[in-house]
Amino acid sequence: MNEILTVHLHFDPEHDDMEPVIRRMDEVIAAAGWRYSGIRNIYIPVVSKQRDETICRVIHRLNNTDWLKPYKPICMRGNRTRATELLKIDVSHMIAPSPKKMQRYEEFYRKHHKLAQDILVDEKGNLRDGYTSYLLAMKYGAEVTIMEAWSFKPIKKVVSGKYVDWNGREYAVQSDKVHRWVYNLKKAVVPGDILSVQTRKGYAYMLVSGIEYVTGETECSKYREVLNNETANL
């Protein structure tokens, strides 16, 4: 994960001479441990094993550099989605998921024709997370995203979604703003679930729209944890 970084700037190509700005921006990025790849607006880490922490440093610096603010930099992380082949993943150390958990993920796949979450391996091809997705991909030949995260770096499963009003049966979305929380519960989680979470203003409900992973000490420490999955047992 975090193999590449793309940076987009807002400017008028007919009136703005961006070469001096880009050269200066490249210096900021280089000082944080990344370099221009030579392809479009893609940057890569100078030291691959430091990418998880240095990418956070780069994004922070670009977002807080005063002379860059008029160009509204948009920084996007990029992950390899084919880090290895499914058949090459080592799952010998994994414990079979409970039948109930497996059933929930399988029902989601059969209904939506896609896996609820991706597969995560380490640099040696050992499975780190996503065992149910691995089993379903093997069973159904499902299309799957396989990403790599260093074995010596922490990983967290993160759910993203919007705040909702929830009465136990129906929900109503409050706004379009997307928020994220770490999901450490043992219960299966799939898009469409309603979760209870703690916010700065108290307790709230959120509707899961996506499930992803983050890695590295800085990124893993940014999010609050989900309190409960309200719909897992409905």
Secondary structure, 3 states (H helix, E strand, C coil): CCCEEEEECCCCCCCCCCHHHHHHHHHHHHHCCEEECCCCCEEEECCHHHHHHHHHHHHHHHHCCHHHHHHCCEEEEECCCECCCHHHCECCCCCCCCHHHHHHHHHHHHHHCCCCCCEEECCCCEEEECHHHHHHHHHHCCCCCEEECCCCCCEEEEEEEEEEEECCCCEEECCCCCEEEECCCCCCCCCCCEEEEEECCEEEEEEEEEEEEEECHHHHCCCCEEEEECCCCC
